[in-house]
């Protein structure tokens, strides 16, 4: 998909927001949802999305939405750091299929990294739901309120 186009209400993240597909929630409020990536690139890989915006990518998003999302990304990244003690964190966001975007609903990835541990490939394998729930609870316990 190109950078331009209409928002597809049938994308997987829209379905998650509507409760049509289950997810493992780390935290949410009326505008933002942070949940575990079921195809993680590393232990503790979290996605942060808007629950209200129909932006497909960064270029489509309203400034107010971006402000809210980046604040949520920081809040979540701090909790991931406190809970999992990684050596580093990758925070990334893709725009368009050639850039690696596979779900066309604006989202950010928070990927913990440890020295000497290779980064997995996205989509390489589905994570165990119980393990994701345990990680989500561990991260949620470290959220700054």
N, CA, C and O atoms as CSV, one atom per row, in Angstrom:
chain,resi,resn,atom,element,x,y,z
A,1,UNK,N,N,0.838,-1.186,0.000
A,1,UNK,CA,C,0.000,0.000,0.000
A,1,UNK,C,C,0.880,1.245,0.000
A,1,UNK,O,O,1.967,1.270,0.577
A,2,UNK,N,N,0.393,2.225,-0.636
A,2,UNK,CA,C,1.123,3.483,-0.703
A,2,UNK,C,C,0.855,4.311,0.552
A,2,UNK,O,O,0.137,3.889,1.458
A,3,UNK,N,N,1.436,5.469,0.577
A,3,UNK,CA,C,1.221,6.387,1.695
A,3,UNK,C,C,-0.164,7.015,1.679
A,3,UNK,O,O,-0.624,7.529,2.698
A,4,UNK,N,N,-0.825,6.978,0.544
A,4,UNK,CA,C,-2.142,7.589,0.413
A,4,UNK,C,C,-3.210,6.518,0.296
A,4,UNK,O,O,-2.953,5.409,-0.171
A,5,UNK,N,N,-4.396,6.865,0.723
A,5,UNK,CA,C,-5.505,5.930,0.595
A,5,UNK,C,C,-6.518,6.141,1.690
A,5,UNK,O,O,-6.309,6.935,2.608
A,6,UNK,N,N,-7.608,5.428,1.588
A,6,UNK,CA,C,-8.678,5.520,2.572
A,6,UNK,C,C,-8.409,4.571,3.737
A,6,UNK,O,O,-7.834,3.497,3.560
A,7,UNK,N,N,-8.827,4.976,4.908
A,7,UNK,CA,C,-8.715,4.137,6.099
A,7,UNK,C,C,-9.644,2.930,5.935
A,7,UNK,O,O,-10.788,3.075,5.502
A,8,UNK,N,N,-9.152,1.752,6.279
A,8,UNK,CA,C,-9.936,0.524,6.195
A,8,UNK,C,C,-10.393,0.124,7.598
A,8,UNK,O,O,-9.587,-0.308,8.421
A,9,UNK,N,N,-11.698,0.273,7.863
A,9,UNK,CA,C,-12.245,-0.085,9.179
A,9,UNK,C,C,-12.148,-1.580,9.467
A,9,UNK,O,O,-12.432,-2.014,10.584
A,10,UNK,N,N,-11.751,-2.370,8.475
A,10,UNK,CA,C,-11.602,-3.804,8.669
A,10,UNK,C,C,-10.195,-4.225,9.059
A,10,UNK,O,O,-9.921,-5.420,9.166
A,11,UNK,N,N,-9.283,-3.256,9.277
A,11,UNK,CA,C,-7.922,-3.650,9.656
A,11,UNK,C,C,-7.934,-4.263,11.055
A,11,UNK,O,O,-8.836,-4.004,11.851
A,12,UNK,N,N,-6.928,-5.071,11.338
A,12,UNK,CA,C,-6.905,-5.838,12.580
A,12,UNK,C,C,-6.904,-4.951,13.836
A,12,UNK,O,O,-7.503,-5.322,14.846
A,13,UNK,N,N,-6.244,-3.794,13.788
A,13,UNK,CA,C,-6.219,-2.934,14.969
A,13,UNK,C,C,-7.582,-2.284,15.207
A,13,UNK,O,O,-7.992,-2.108,16.354
A,14,UNK,N,N,-8.279,-1.929,14.135
A,14,UNK,CA,C,-9.644,-1.395,14.286
A,14,UNK,C,C,-10.537,-2.455,14.915
A,14,UNK,O,O,-11.380,-2.140,15.755
A,15,UNK,N,N,-10.356,-3.702,14.515
A,15,UNK,CA,C,-11.143,-4.798,15.088
A,15,UNK,C,C,-10.801,-5.009,16.564
A,15,UNK,O,O,-11.684,-5.305,17.369
A,16,UNK,N,N,-9.541,-4.860,16.915
A,16,UNK,CA,C,-9.130,-4.965,18.318
A,16,UNK,C,C,-9.784,-3.846,19.127
A,16,UNK,O,O,-10.333,-4.101,20.199
A,17,UNK,N,N,-9.733,-2.617,18.628
A,17,UNK,CA,C,-10.347,-1.478,19.330
A,17,UNK,C,C,-11.843,-1.723,19.552
A,17,UNK,O,O,-12.378,-1.389,20.609
A,18,UNK,N,N,-12.511,-2.304,18.561
A,18,UNK,CA,C,-13.953,-2.565,18.680
A,18,UNK,C,C,-14.268,-3.810,19.505
A,18,UNK,O,O,-15.437,-4.098,19.761
A,19,UNK,N,N,-13.244,-4.549,19.924
A,19,UNK,CA,C,-13.458,-5.752,20.714
A,19,UNK,C,C,-13.841,-6.975,19.900
A,19,UNK,O,O,-14.318,-7.963,20.457
A,20,UNK,N,N,-13.638,-6.921,18.588
A,20,UNK,CA,C,-13.982,-8.037,17.716
A,20,UNK,C,C,-12.899,-9.112,17.689
A,20,UNK,O,O,-13.162,-10.272,17.374
A,21,UNK,N,N,-11.692,-8.707,18.022
A,21,UNK,CA,C,-10.544,-9.612,18.080
A,21,UNK,C,C,-9.891,-9.395,19.443
A,21,UNK,O,O,-9.691,-8.253,19.856
A,22,UNK,N,N,-9.555,-10.482,20.145
A,22,UNK,CA,C,-8.931,-10.306,21.462
A,22,UNK,C,C,-7.499,-9.790,21.344
A,22,UNK,O,O,-6.817,-10.002,20.342
A,23,UNK,N,N,-7.074,-9.109,22.398
A,23,UNK,CA,C,-5.684,-8.675,22.517
A,23,UNK,C,C,-5.304,-8.752,23.983
A,23,UNK,O,O,-6.160,-8.873,24.860
A,24,UNK,N,N,-4.018,-8.680,24.231
A,24,UNK,CA,C,-3.519,-8.678,25.606
A,24,UNK,C,C,-3.160,-7.237,25.943
A,24,UNK,O,O,-2.111,-6.732,25.543
A,25,UNK,N,N,-4.042,-6.594,26.679
A,25,UNK,CA,C,-3.902,-5.175,26.999
A,25,UNK,C,C,-2.886,-4.956,28.107
A,25,UNK,O,O,-2.879,-5.659,29.117
A,26,UNK,N,N,-2.027,-3.964,27.897
A,26,UNK,CA,C,-1.131,-3.488,28.956
A,26,UNK,C,C,-1.852,-2.390,29.730
A,26,UNK,O,O,-1.916,-2.420,30.959
A,27,UNK,N,N,-2.400,-1.413,28.987
A,27,UNK,CA,C,-3.221,-0.356,29.583
A,27,UNK,C,C,-3.997,0.330,28.476
A,27,UNK,O,O,-3.658,0.233,27.296
A,28,UNK,N,N,-5.052,1.027,28.888
A,28,UNK,CA,C,-5.815,1.818,27.930
A,28,UNK,C,C,-6.563,2.916,28.665
A,28,UNK,O,O,-6.795,2.850,29.872
A,29,UNK,N,N,-6.928,3.921,27.896
A,29,UNK,CA,C,-7.825,4.961,28.369
A,29,UNK,C,C,-8.836,5.207,27.261
A,29,UNK,O,O,-8.987,4.366,26.375
A,30,UNK,N,N,-9.518,6.318,27.287
A,30,UNK,CA,C,-10.551,6.553,26.280
A,30,UNK,C,C,-9.992,6.824,24.878
A,30,UNK,O,O,-10.737,6.760,23.900
A,31,UNK,N,N,-8.689,7.127,24.764
A,31,UNK,CA,C,-8.112,7.479,23.464
A,31,UNK,C,C,-7.004,6.558,22.975
A,31,UNK,O,O,-6.743,6.495,21.774
A,32,UNK,N,N,-6.352,5.846,23.882
A,32,UNK,CA,C,-5.147,5.079,23.548
A,32,UNK,C,C,-5.265,3.653,24.066
A,32,UNK,O,O,-5.857,3.399,25.115
A,33,UNK,N,N,-4.685,2.730,23.302
A,33,UNK,CA,C,-4.586,1.336,23.723
A,33,UNK,C,C,-3.139,0.887,23.551
A,33,UNK,O,O,-2.553,1.050,22.481
A,34,UNK,N,N,-2.570,0.321,24.613
A,34,UNK,CA,C,-1.241,-0.291,24.562
A,34,UNK,C,C,-1.436,-1.785,24.801
A,34,UNK,O,O,-2.023,-2.190,25.804
A,35,UNK,N,N,-0.937,-2.603,23.866
A,35,UNK,CA,C,-1.149,-4.041,23.982
A,35,UNK,C,C,0.073,-4.803,23.469
A,35,UNK,O,O,0.902,-4.261,22.738
A,36,UNK,N,N,0.162,-6.057,23.865
A,36,UNK,CA,C,1.298,-6.878,23.507
A,36,UNK,C,C,1.215,-7.294,22.041
A,36,UNK,O,O,0.145,-7.654,21.552
A,37,UNK,N,N,2.340,-7.242,21.349
A,37,UNK,CA,C,2.415,-7.723,19.972
A,37,UNK,C,C,2.400,-9.252,20.015
A,37,UNK,O,O,3.228,-9.856,20.697
A,38,UNK,N,N,1.474,-9.883,19.299
A,38,UNK,CA,C,1.396,-11.346,19.304
A,38,UNK,C,C,2.481,-11.991,18.454
A,38,UNK,O,O,2.696,-13.201,18.531
A,39,UNK,N,N,3.166,-11.190,17.643
A,39,UNK,CA,C,4.314,-11.659,16.871
A,39,UNK,C,C,5.538,-10.838,17.288
A,39,UNK,O,O,6.091,-10.087,16.485
A,40,UNK,N,N,5.956,-10.985,18.551
A,40,UNK,CA,C,6.993,-10.097,19.087
A,40,UNK,C,C,8.371,-10.328,18.478
A,40,UNK,O,O,8.754,-11.444,18.126
A,41,UNK,N,N,9.093,-9.221,18.373
A,41,UNK,CA,C,10.488,-9.293,17.936
A,41,UNK,C,C,11.418,-9.493,19.119
A,41,UNK,O,O,12.578,-9.868,18.949
A,42,UNK,N,N,10.906,-9.242,20.322
A,42,UNK,CA,C,11.651,-9.514,21.539
A,42,UNK,C,C,10.646,-9.597,22.688
A,42,UNK,O,O,9.498,-9.171,22.561
A,43,UNK,N,N,11.097,-10.147,23.795
A,43,UNK,CA,C,10.261,-10.258,24.989
A,43,UNK,C,C,9.814,-8.851,25.414
A,43,UNK,O,O,10.646,-7.965,25.608
A,44,UNK,N,N,8.508,-8.654,25.557
A,44,UNK,CA,C,7.999,-7.364,26.002
A,44,UNK,C,C,7.648,-6.389,24.894
A,44,UNK,O,O,7.439,-5.208,25.173
A,45,UNK,N,N,7.575,-6.835,23.651
A,45,UNK,CA,C,7.244,-5.991,22.494
A,45,UNK,C,C,5.792,-5.518,22.640
A,45,UNK,O,O,4.863,-6.325,22.667
A,46,UNK,N,N,5.619,-4.199,22.734
A,46,UNK,CA,C,4.303,-3.594,22.950
A,46,UNK,C,C,3.965,-2.681,21.774
A,46,UNK,O,O,4.845,-2.035,21.204
A,47,UNK,N,N,2.684,-2.637,21.418
A,47,UNK,CA,C,2.163,-1.723,20.406
A,47,UNK,C,C,1.298,-0.671,21.079
A,47,UNK,O,O,0.578,-0.967,22.032
A,48,UNK,N,N,1.370,0.559,20.581
A,48,UNK,CA,C,0.553,1.658,21.108
A,48,UNK,C,C,-0.204,2.263,19.931
A,48,UNK,O,O,0.394,2.656,18.929
A,49,UNK,N,N,-1.540,2.332,20.069
A,49,UNK,CA,C,-2.392,2.834,18.986
A,49,UNK,C,C,-3.413,3.832,19.517
A,49,UNK,O,O,-3.720,3.865,20.708
A,50,UNK,N,N,-3.922,4.628,18.615
A,50,UNK,CA,C,-5.051,5.502,18.925
A,50,UNK,C,C,-6.333,4.689,18.801
A,50,UNK,O,O,-6.486,3.896,17.872
A,51,UNK,N,N,-7.248,4.889,19.735
A,51,UNK,CA,C,-8.558,4.248,19.664
A,51,UNK,C,C,-9.567,5.112,18.919
A,51,UNK,O,O,-10.658,4.646,18.590
A,52,UNK,N,N,-9.217,6.359,18.651
A,52,UNK,CA,C,-10.177,7.302,18.080
A,52,UNK,C,C,-9.816,7.791,16.681
A,52,UNK,O,O,-10.709,8.153,15.916
A,53,UNK,N,N,-8.553,7.811,16.331
A,53,UNK,CA,C,-8.120,8.357,15.041
A,53,UNK,C,C,-8.283,7.336,13.924
A,53,UNK,O,O,-8.137,6.133,14.142
A,54,UNK,N,N,-8.580,7.819,12.748
A,54,UNK,CA,C,-8.642,6.987,11.544
A,54,UNK,C,C,-7.393,7.207,10.678
A,54,UNK,O,O,-7.424,6.978,9.468
A,55,UNK,N,N,-6.311,7.645,11.295
A,55,UNK,CA,C,-5.059,7.851,10.569
A,55,UNK,C,C,-4.443,6.504,10.203
A,55,UNK,O,O,-4.354,5.602,11.037
A,56,UNK,N,N,-4.024,6.382,8.964
A,56,UNK,CA,C,-3.352,5.178,8.498
A,56,UNK,C,C,-1.872,5.198,8.862
A,56,UNK,O,O,-1.252,4.151,9.050
A,57,UNK,N,N,-1.316,6.405,8.960
A,57,UNK,CA,C,0.114,6.542,9.229
A,57,UNK,C,C,0.378,7.921,9.846
A,57,UNK,O,O,-0.545,8.705,10.065
A,58,UNK,N,N,1.624,8.191,10.113
A,58,UNK,CA,C,2.028,9.455,10.730
A,58,UNK,C,C,1.602,10.662,9.903
A,58,UNK,O,O,1.240,11.700,10.456
A,59,UNK,N,N,1.643,10.529,8.599
A,59,UNK,CA,C,1.338,11.641,7.710
A,59,UNK,C,C,-0.152,11.991,7.707
A,59,UNK,O,O,-0.521,13.128,7.410
A,60,UNK,N,N,-1.003,11.026,8.034
A,60,UNK,CA,C,-2.450,11.245,8.082
A,60,UNK,C,C,-2.923,11.807,9.420
A,60,UNK,O,O,-4.020,12.359,9.502
A,61,UNK,N,N,-2.127,11.676,10.448
A,61,UNK,CA,C,-2.574,11.951,11.814
A,61,UNK,C,C,-2.669,13.437,12.126
A,61,UNK,O,O,-1.901,14.257,11.623
A,62,UNK,N,N,-3.625,13.744,12.962
A,62,UNK,CA,C,-3.787,15.097,13.478
A,62,UNK,C,C,-2.701,15.341,14.535
A,62,UNK,O,O,-2.300,14.410,15.233
A,63,UNK,N,N,-2.232,16.568,14.655
A,63,UNK,CA,C,-1.177,16.895,15.624
A,63,UNK,C,C,-1.596,16.526,17.044
A,63,UNK,O,O,-0.780,16.044,17.829
A,64,UNK,N,N,-2.847,16.747,17.368
A,64,UNK,CA,C,-3.342,16.428,18.710
A,64,UNK,C,C,-3.253,14.919,18.980
A,64,UNK,O,O,-2.893,14.498,20.080
A,65,UNK,N,N,-3.582,14.123,17.975
A,65,UNK,CA,C,-3.477,12.669,18.105
A,65,UNK,C,C,-2.029,12.261,18.317
A,65,UNK,O,O,-1.731,11.433,19.178
A,66,UNK,N,N,-1.128,12.842,17.533
A,66,UNK,CA,C,0.289,12.505,17.668
A,66,UNK,C,C,0.823,12.863,19.053
A,66,UNK,O,O,1.585,12.100,19.648
A,67,UNK,N,N,0.421,14.020,19.560
A,67,UNK,CA,C,0.851,14.421,20.892
A,67,UNK,C,C,0.399,13.433,21.948
A,67,UNK,O,O,1.168,13.039,22.825
A,68,UNK,N,N,-0.853,13.043,21.852
A,68,UNK,CA,C,-1.411,12.071,22.801
A,68,UNK,C,C,-0.693,10.730,22.683
A,68,UNK,O,O,-0.352,10.110,23.690
A,69,UNK,N,N,-0.466,10.287,21.448
A,69,UNK,CA,C,0.185,8.997,21.240
A,69,UNK,C,C,1.631,8.983,21.719
A,69,UNK,O,O,2.053,8.024,22.365
A,70,UNK,N,N,2.391,10.021,21.418
A,70,UNK,CA,C,3.799,9.991,21.823
A,70,UNK,C,C,3.922,10.053,23.345
A,70,UNK,O,O,4.849,9.477,23.914
A,71,UNK,N,N,3.003,10.741,24.002
A,71,UNK,CA,C,2.971,10.716,25.465
A,71,UNK,C,C,2.684,9.317,25.989
A,71,UNK,O,O,3.273,8.881,26.978
A,72,UNK,N,N,1.778,8.620,25.320
A,72,UNK,CA,C,1.443,7.247,25.697
A,72,UNK,C,C,2.609,6.302,25.426
A,72,UNK,O,O,2.857,5.375,26.197
A,73,UNK,N,N,3.320,6.540,24.333
A,73,UNK,CA,C,4.504,5.737,24.013
A,73,UNK,C,C,5.559,5.919,25.111
A,73,UNK,O,O,6.148,4.942,25.575
A,74,UNK,N,N,5.794,7.154,25.520
A,74,UNK,CA,C,6.778,7.403,26.576
A,74,UNK,C,C,6.357,6.731,27.881
A,74,UNK,O,O,7.173,6.082,28.535
A,75,UNK,N,N,5.109,6.881,28.256
A,75,UNK,CA,C,4.587,6.258,29.487
A,75,UNK,C,C,4.790,4.741,29.442
A,75,UNK,O,O,5.228,4.133,30.418
A,76,UNK,N,N,4.468,4.147,28.301
A,76,UNK,CA,C,4.584,2.700,28.152
A,76,UNK,C,C,6.045,2.264,28.131
A,76,UNK,O,O,6.402,1.266,28.757
A,77,UNK,N,N,6.884,2.998,27.422
A,77,UNK,CA,C,8.312,2.658,27.351
A,77,UNK,C,C,8.962,2.729,28.737
A,77,UNK,O,O,9.800,1.893,29.073
A,78,UNK,N,N,8.581,3.712,29.527
A,78,UNK,CA,C,9.116,3.798,30.891
A,78,UNK,C,C,8.713,2.581,31.719
A,78,UNK,O,O,9.509,2.073,32.508
A,79,UNK,N,N,7.479,2.115,31.538
A,79,UNK,CA,C,7.008,0.941,32.273
A,79,UNK,C,C,7.720,-0.327,31.795
A,79,UNK,O,O,8.074,-1.187,32.602
A,80,UNK,N,N,7.926,-0.437,30.485
A,80,UNK,CA,C,8.670,-1.582,29.940
A,80,UNK,C,C,10.082,-1.595,30.526
A,80,UNK,O,O,10.583,-2.641,30.940
A,81,UNK,N,N,10.707,-0.434,30.555
A,81,UNK,CA,C,12.068,-0.335,31.108
A,81,UNK,C,C,12.097,-0.739,32.576
A,81,UNK,O,O,12.960,-1.511,32.993
A,82,UNK,N,N,11.158,-0.221,33.358
A,82,UNK,CA,C,11.123,-0.523,34.788
A,82,UNK,C,C,10.831,-2.001,35.050
A,82,UNK,O,O,11.393,-2.597,35.969
A,83,UNK,N,N,9.956,-2.584,34.243
A,83,UNK,CA,C,9.550,-3.970,34.465
A,83,UNK,C,C,10.574,-4.986,33.979
A,83,UNK,O,O,10.830,-5.979,34.659
A,84,UNK,N,N,11.159,-4.749,32.817
A,84,UNK,CA,C,11.984,-5.765,32.169
A,84,UNK,C,C,13.481,-5.492,32.199
A,84,UNK,O,O,14.278,-6.378,31.892
A,85,UNK,N,N,13.867,-4.283,32.563
A,85,UNK,CA,C,15.282,-3.909,32.682
A,85,UNK,C,C,16.103,-4.204,31.416
A,85,UNK,O,O,17.179,-4.794,31.510
A,86,UNK,N,N,15.611,-3.802,30.236
A,86,UNK,CA,C,16.393,-4.024,29.019
A,86,UNK,C,C,17.609,-3.102,28.982
A,86,UNK,O,O,17.675,-2.111,29.709
A,87,UNK,N,N,18.561,-3.442,28.130
A,87,UNK,CA,C,19.736,-2.596,27.929
A,87,UNK,C,C,19.428,-1.413,27.016
A,87,UNK,O,O,20.143,-0.411,27.029
A,88,UNK,N,N,18.365,-1.532,26.228
A,88,UNK,CA,C,17.944,-0.466,25.325
A,88,UNK,C,C,16.508,-0.689,24.894
A,88,UNK,O,O,15.920,-1.739,25.150
A,89,UNK,N,N,15.961,0.305,24.243
A,89,UNK,CA,C,14.590,0.221,23.727
A,89,UNK,C,C,14.556,0.764,22.309
A,89,UNK,O,O,15.101,1.833,22.037
A,90,UNK,N,N,13.922,0.037,21.412
A,90,UNK,CA,C,13.653,0.535,20.069
A,90,UNK,C,C,12.218,1.046,20.077
A,90,UNK,O,O,11.297,0.327,20.465
A,91,UNK,N,N,12.037,2.283,19.650
A,91,UNK,CA,C,10.698,2.835,19.446
A,91,UNK,C,C,10.625,3.163,17.967
A,91,UNK,O,O,11.401,3.970,17.457
A,92,UNK,N,N,9.679,2.524,17.283
A,92,UNK,CA,C,9.621,2.679,15.841
A,92,UNK,C,C,8.183,2.803,15.355
A,92,UNK,O,O,7.230,2.422,16.033
A,93,UNK,N,N,8.071,3.351,14.153
A,93,UNK,CA,C,6.768,3.569,13.527
A,93,UNK,C,C,6.992,3.583,12.027
A,93,UNK,O,O,7.882,4.288,11.552
A,94,UNK,N,N,6.212,2.826,11.264
A,94,UNK,CA,C,6.401,2.680,9.822
A,94,UNK,C,C,5.294,3.386,9.042
A,94,UNK,O,O,4.158,3.469,9.507
A,95,UNK,N,N,5.625,3.887,7.869
A,95,UNK,CA,C,4.677,4.605,7.016
A,95,UNK,C,C,4.732,4.063,5.601
A,95,UNK,O,O,5.663,4.360,4.852
A,96,UNK,N,N,3.736,3.266,5.234
A,96,UNK,CA,C,3.664,2.682,3.908
A,96,UNK,C,C,4.322,1.315,3.847
A,96,UNK,O,O,5.269,1.030,4.579
A,97,UNK,N,N,3.805,0.475,2.962
A,97,UNK,CA,C,4.319,-0.887,2.816
A,97,UNK,C,C,5.821,-0.941,2.501
A,97,UNK,O,O,6.522,-1.774,3.077
A,98,UNK,N,N,6.342,-0.081,1.604
A,98,UNK,CA,C,7.776,-0.142,1.327
A,98,UNK,C,C,8.646,0.160,2.557
A,98,UNK,O,O,9.818,-0.216,2.600
A,99,UNK,N,N,8.065,0.839,3.556
A,99,UNK,CA,C,8.796,1.148,4.783
A,99,UNK,C,C,8.623,0.054,5.839
A,99,UNK,O,O,9.221,0.125,6.913
A,100,UNK,N,N,7.812,-0.949,5.535
A,100,UNK,CA,C,7.626,-2.052,6.470
A,100,UNK,C,C,6.276,-2.077,7.166
A,100,UNK,O,O,6.027,-2.966,7.981
A,101,UNK,N,N,5.401,-1.128,6.870
A,101,UNK,CA,C,4.091,-1.103,7.519
A,101,UNK,C,C,3.227,-2.237,6.973
A,101,UNK,O,O,3.108,-2.409,5.760
A,102,UNK,N,N,2.624,-3.008,7.880
A,102,UNK,CA,C,1.761,-4.114,7.472
A,102,UNK,C,C,0.314,-3.919,7.923
A,102,UNK,O,O,-0.600,-4.495,7.333
A,103,UNK,N,N,0.099,-3.115,8.961
A,103,UNK,CA,C,-1.253,-2.782,9.411
A,103,UNK,C,C,-1.419,-1.281,9.219
A,103,UNK,O,O,-0.656,-0.491,9.774
A,104,UNK,N,N,-2.407,-0.894,8.440
A,104,UNK,CA,C,-2.557,0.508,8.064
A,104,UNK,C,C,-3.503,1.248,9.007
A,104,UNK,O,O,-4.548,1.771,8.620
A,105,UNK,N,N,-3.071,1.259,10.268
A,105,UNK,CA,C,-3.670,2.004,11.378
A,105,UNK,C,C,-2.460,2.533,12.139
A,105,UNK,O,O,-1.627,1.744,12.585
A,106,UNK,N,N,-2.347,3.824,12.296
A,106,UNK,CA,C,-1.177,4.417,12.949
A,106,UNK,C,C,-0.854,3.682,14.242
A,106,UNK,O,O,-1.714,3.516,15.107
A,107,UNK,N,N,0.391,3.245,14.364
A,107,UNK,CA,C,0.826,2.553,15.583
A,107,UNK,C,C,2.329,2.699,15.783
A,107,UNK,O,O,3.094,2.911,14.842
A,108,UNK,N,N,2.715,2.578,17.040
A,108,UNK,CA,C,4.114,2.633,17.446
A,108,UNK,C,C,4.501,1.307,18.082
A,108,UNK,O,O,3.707,0.690,18.792
A,109,UNK,N,N,5.731,0.876,17.821
A,109,UNK,CA,C,6.291,-0.329,18.433
A,109,UNK,C,C,7.267,0.093,19.532
A,109,UNK,O,O,8.054,1.021,19.349
A,110,UNK,N,N,7.211,-0.583,20.655
A,110,UNK,CA,C,8.208,-0.453,21.718
A,110,UNK,C,C,8.826,-1.841,21.860
A,110,UNK,O,O,8.156,-2.798,22.249
A,111,UNK,N,N,10.117,-1.932,21.536
A,111,UNK,CA,C,10.780,-3.226,21.487
A,111,UNK,C,C,11.992,-3.210,22.416
A,111,UNK,O,O,12.992,-2.558,22.115
A,112,UNK,N,N,11.912,-3.926,23.548
A,112,UNK,CA,C,13.071,-3.997,24.450
A,112,UNK,C,C,14.225,-4.752,23.791
A,112,UNK,O,O,14.012,-5.697,23.030
A,113,UNK,N,N,15.455,-4.318,24.096
A,113,UNK,CA,C,16.651,-4.959,23.547
A,113,UNK,C,C,17.648,-5.237,24.662
A,113,UNK,O,O,17.808,-4.436,25.583
A,114,UNK,N,N,18.308,-6.370,24.566
A,114,UNK,CA,C,19.347,-6.755,25.507
A,114,UNK,C,C,20.630,-7.038,24.742
A,114,UNK,O,O,20.598,-7.626,23.661
A,115,UNK,N,N,21.760,-6.618,25.305
A,115,UNK,CA,C,23.062,-6.884,24.681
A,115,UNK,C,C,23.209,-8.378,24.425
A,115,UNK,O,O,22.921,-9.201,25.295
A,116,UNK,N,N,23.657,-8.717,23.227
A,116,UNK,CA,C,23.936,-10.108,22.889
A,116,UNK,C,C,22.719,-10.939,22.517
A,116,UNK,O,O,22.860,-12.116,22.186
A,117,UNK,N,N,21.522,-10.350,22.562
A,117,UNK,CA,C,20.305,-11.087,22.202
A,117,UNK,C,C,19.824,-10.556,20.854
A,117,UNK,O,O,19.454,-9.388,20.742
A,118,UNK,N,N,19.828,-11.410,19.833
A,118,UNK,CA,C,19.427,-10.928,18.510
A,118,UNK,C,C,17.943,-10.561,18.462
A,118,UNK,O,O,17.110,-11.141,19.159
A,119,UNK,N,N,17.655,-9.597,17.630
A,119,UNK,CA,C,16.277,-9.177,17.406
A,119,UNK,C,C,15.591,-10.201,16.526
A,119,UNK,O,O,16.119,-10.584,15.482
A,120,UNK,N,N,14.409,-10.649,16.946
A,120,UNK,CA,C,13.657,-11.593,16.141
A,120,UNK,C,C,13.015,-10.906,14.946
A,120,UNK,O,O,12.945,-9.678,14.883
A,121,UNK,N,N,12.555,-11.704,14.010
A,121,UNK,CA,C,11.847,-11.173,12.840
A,121,UNK,C,C,10.379,-11.069,13.168
A,121,UNK,O,O,9.802,-11.984,13.756
A,122,UNK,N,N,9.766,-9.954,12.792
A,122,UNK,CA,C,8.342,-9.782,13.046
A,122,UNK,C,C,7.568,-10.818,12.239
A,122,UNK,O,O,7.852,-11.033,11.061
A,123,UNK,N,N,6.607,-11.448,12.865
A,123,UNK,CA,C,5.815,-12.466,12.202
A,123,UNK,C,C,6.478,-13.826,12.198
A,123,UNK,O,O,5.954,-14.768,11.603
A,124,UNK,N,N,7.632,-13.947,12.860
A,124,UNK,CA,C,8.381,-15.202,12.865
A,124,UNK,C,C,7.627,-16.300,13.608
A,124,UNK,O,O,7.655,-17.461,13.200
A,125,UNK,N,N,6.970,-15.945,14.668
A,125,UNK,CA,C,6.224,-16.926,15.443
A,125,UNK,C,C,5.288,-16.243,16.413
A,125,UNK,O,O,5.606,-15.198,16.980
A,126,UNK,N,N,4.135,-16.847,16.593
A,126,UNK,CA,C,3.143,-16.286,17.497
A,126,UNK,C,C,3.526,-16.627,18.932
A,126,UNK,O,O,3.916,-17.754,19.236
A,127,UNK,N,N,3.407,-15.637,19.804
A,127,UNK,CA,C,3.752,-15.818,21.207
A,127,UNK,C,C,2.638,-16.548,21.948
A,127,UNK,O,O,1.481,-16.525,21.529
A,128,UNK,N,N,2.997,-17.187,23.043
A,128,UNK,CA,C,2.048,-17.853,23.916
A,128,UNK,C,C,1.209,-16.796,24.650
A,128,UNK,O,O,1.763,-15.875,25.250
A,129,UNK,N,N,-0.104,-16.926,24.604
A,129,UNK,CA,C,-0.999,-15.929,25.195
A,129,UNK,C,C,-0.779,-15.788,26.698
A,129,UNK,O,O,-0.793,-14.672,27.219
A,130,UNK,N,N,-0.576,-16.897,27.399
A,130,UNK,CA,C,-0.358,-16.810,28.845
A,130,UNK,C,C,0.934,-16.069,29.171
A,130,UNK,O,O,0.993,-15.306,30.135
A,131,UNK,N,N,1.967,-16.296,28.363
A,131,UNK,CA,C,3.230,-15.575,28.567
A,131,UNK,C,C,3.033,-14.084,28.306
A,131,UNK,O,O,3.583,-13.252,29.027
A,132,UNK,N,N,2.248,-13.738,27.273
A,132,UNK,CA,C,1.970,-12.324,26.987
A,132,UNK,C,C,1.185,-11.680,28.128
A,132,UNK,O,O,1.452,-10.538,28.503
A,133,UNK,N,N,0.223,-12.412,28.674
A,133,UNK,CA,C,-0.566,-11.876,29.792
A,133,UNK,C,C,0.322,-11.604,31.003
A,133,UNK,O,O,0.156,-10.590,31.680
A,134,UNK,N,N,1.247,-12.489,31.272
A,134,UNK,CA,C,2.167,-12.295,32.400
A,134,UNK,C,C,3.058,-11.073,32.167
A,134,UNK,O,O,3.269,-10.277,33.081
A,135,UNK,N,N,3.577,-10.925,30.956
A,135,UNK,CA,C,4.392,-9.757,30.629
A,135,UNK,C,C,3.579,-8.469,30.718
A,135,UNK,O,O,4.062,-7.467,31.246
A,136,UNK,N,N,2.353,-8.487,30.207
A,136,UNK,CA,C,1.489,-7.307,30.255
A,136,UNK,C,C,1.235,-6.886,31.699
A,136,UNK,O,O,1.272,-5.698,32.018
A,137,UNK,N,N,0.978,-7.851,32.566
A,137,UNK,CA,C,0.739,-7.540,33.982
A,137,UNK,C,C,2.000,-6.965,34.625
A,137,UNK,O,O,1.928,-6.018,35.408
A,138,UNK,N,N,3.143,-7.538,34.291
A,138,UNK,CA,C,4.422,-7.056,34.828
A,138,UNK,C,C,4.668,-5.611,34.392
A,138,UNK,O,O,5.088,-4.785,35.202
A,139,UNK,N,N,4.415,-5.306,33.143
A,139,UNK,CA,C,4.603,-3.942,32.629
A,139,UNK,C,C,3.570,-2.999,33.236
A,139,UNK,O,O,3.914,-1.899,33.668
A,140,UNK,N,N,2.313,-3.417,33.272
A,140,UNK,CA,C,1.236,-2.579,33.820
A,140,UNK,C,C,1.508,-2.213,35.280
A,140,UNK,O,O,1.181,-1.109,35.715
A,141,UNK,N,N,2.103,-3.131,36.032
A,141,UNK,CA,C,2.423,-2.864,37.435
A,141,UNK,C,C,3.439,-1.744,37.604
A,141,UNK,O,O,3.561,-1.172,38.687
A,142,UNK,N,N,4.164,-1.431,36.546
A,142,UNK,CA,C,5.225,-0.414,36.628
A,142,UNK,C,C,4.826,0.896,35.963
A,142,UNK,O,O,5.660,1.792,35.824
A,143,UNK,N,N,3.567,1.026,35.547
A,143,UNK,CA,C,3.104,2.276,34.931
A,143,UNK,C,C,3.112,3.411,35.932
A,143,UNK,O,O,2.737,3.239,37.092
A,144,UNK,N,N,3.549,4.587,35.465
A,144,UNK,CA,C,3.444,5.798,36.277
A,144,UNK,C,C,2.016,6.269,36.177
A,144,UNK,O,O,1.490,6.424,35.075
A,145,UNK,N,N,1.397,6.492,37.273
A,145,UNK,CA,C,-0.018,6.877,37.274
A,145,UNK,C,C,-0.178,8.368,37.178
A,145,UNK,O,O,-1.303,8.868,37.166
